[in-house]
């Protein structure tokens, strides 16, 4: 790819995932959500899971329900299965988590519970968590390029969303 060519982008909406083996940038708009960006440190494959911290209608409830955890677990497990199918030789999985925390304390408590869940899930899945970034102010756009293990975070600017 020459410098004049742009890398294609693929948007990952909340409660969804994407797994890629090509040089693609995965993009997520985070507002009360978090993105788990997984990639192999040797092979050029990776994926993103974009999950809600607070499900609709639960802004003031700090508890993480079994239903929420079960749904999140299914997406996380599906991502791991898809990653391993996409690149069976990969054994050096790493992950970065980027979160936009809700303003309410309940939302922050929910994310703390989700972090505990991820801290247990990822090692069991053979993934090393190498970074967590939490944003409290304005929503952010995450651009993740799995082939490079590169994550870029920008404050969301509705006038210029590609920023």
C-alpha positions in Angstrom: 0.0 0.0 0.0 1.4 3.3 -1.0 1.3 6.5 1.1 -1.3 8.0 -1.1 -3.7 5.0 -0.6 -5.9 5.2 2.4 -6.6 2.3 4.7 -10.3 1.2 4.6 -12.4 1.8 7.7 -15.1 -0.4 9.2 -17.4 0.9 11.8 -18.2 -1.4 14.8 -21.5 -0.3 16.5 -22.3 -1.0 20.1 -23.1 -4.6 21.1 -21.2 -5.8 18.0 -17.8 -7.1 17.0 -15.6 -7.3 13.9 -12.7 -9.6 13.2 -10.3 -8.8 10.3 -7.2 -10.3 8.7 -6.6 -7.5 6.2 -5.2 -4.0 6.8 -8.4 -2.3 8.0 -9.1 0.3 10.6 -11.9 -0.6 13.0 -13.8 2.5 14.2 -16.1 2.8 17.2 -17.9 5.8 18.7 -17.7 5.5 22.4 -20.3 7.2 24.6 -21.1 5.2 27.7 -19.5 2.2 26.0 -16.1 0.5 25.7 -14.1 -1.2 23.0 -11.9 -4.2 23.5 -9.3 -4.2 20.8 -7.6 -7.6 20.4 -4.7 -8.4 18.1 -1.9 -10.9 17.7 1.6 -9.4 18.2 3.1 -11.6 15.5 0.4 -12.2 12.8 -1.6 -9.4 11.3 -5.1 -10.2 12.5 -7.3 -8.7 15.2 -10.8 -7.7 16.2 -12.8 -5.2 18.2 -15.7 -5.9 20.5 -17.8 -2.8 21.3 -20.0 -3.1 24.4 -22.3 -0.9 26.4 -21.3 0.0 29.9 -24.9 0.9 30.8 -27.8 -0.8 28.9 -30.6 1.5 27.9 -32.8 2.4 30.9 -30.3 1.4 33.5 -28.4 4.7 34.0 -28.8 4.7 37.8 -28.4 1.0 38.5 -24.8 0.0 39.4 -25.4 -3.7 39.3 -24.3 -5.8 36.4 -26.9 -8.4 35.8 -26.4 -12.0 34.8 -28.2 -11.3 31.5 -25.8 -8.4 30.7 -22.7 -10.6 31.6 -24.1 -13.5 29.6 -24.6 -11.4 26.5 -21.2 -9.8 26.8 -19.6 -13.1 27.4 -21.2 -14.5 24.2 -19.8 -11.6 22.2 -16.4 -12.0 23.7 -16.3 -15.7 23.2 -17.5 -15.3 19.6 -14.7 -12.8 19.0 -12.1 -15.2 20.4 -13.4 -18.1 18.3 -13.5 -15.9 15.1 -10.0 -14.6 15.8 -8.6 -18.1 16.2 -10.4 -19.3 13.1 -9.1 -16.3 11.1 -5.5 -16.9 12.1 -4.9 -20.3 13.7 -1.2 -19.8 14.0 -1.6 -16.8 16.3 -0.6 -17.4 19.9 0.5 -13.9 21.1 -2.9 -12.3 21.6 -2.9 -8.9 23.3 -5.7 -6.5 24.1 -6.3 -2.9 24.9 -9.5 -1.5 26.5 -10.8 2.0 25.8 -13.8 3.2 27.7 -15.9 6.3 27.8 -17.4 6.3 31.2 -20.9 7.7 31.9 -21.2 10.7 34.1 -23.2 8.9 36.7 -21.4 7.0 39.5 -23.6 4.0 38.8 -22.1 3.8 35.3 -18.6 4.0 36.7 -19.3 1.2 39.2 -20.7 -0.9 36.4 -17.5 -0.4 34.4 -15.4 -1.4 37.4 -17.5 -4.6 37.6 -16.9 -5.1 33.8 -13.2 -4.6 34.3 -13.1 -7.3 37.0 -15.0 -9.6 34.5 -12.4 -8.8 31.7 -9.5 -9.3 34.1 -10.7 -12.8 34.7 -11.9 -13.6 31.2 -8.9 -12.5 29.1 -6.2 -14.6 30.8 -8.5 -17.6 30.5 -8.9 -16.9 26.8 -5.1 -16.6 26.4 -5.1 -12.8 25.9 -2.7 -10.5 27.7 -4.3 -7.1 28.7 -1.7 -4.5 28.0 -3.6 -1.3 28.5 -6.8 0.3 29.7 -7.7 3.9 29.0 -10.8 5.5 30.6 -12.2 8.8 29.4 -14.6 10.8 31.5 -15.3 13.9 29.4 -16.6 14.1 25.9 -17.4 11.0 23.9 -14.5 9.6 21.8 -13.8 7.9 18.5 -11.5 5.0 18.6 -9.6 3.9 15.5 -7.9 0.5 15.9 -5.6 -0.9 13.2 -5.1 -4.5 14.2 -2.2 -5.2 11.8 -0.1 -2.7 13.7 -1.7 -3.1 17.2 -2.3 0.7 16.9 -5.1 2.4 18.8 -5.9 6.1 18.3 -8.4 8.0 20.4 -9.9 11.3 19.4 -12.5 13.5 21.1 -15.6 13.2 19.0 -16.3 16.2 16.9 -19.7 16.0 15.3 -18.7 18.7 12.8 -15.6 16.6 11.7 -16.2 12.9 12.7 -13.1 11.7 10.8 -10.8 13.7 13.0 
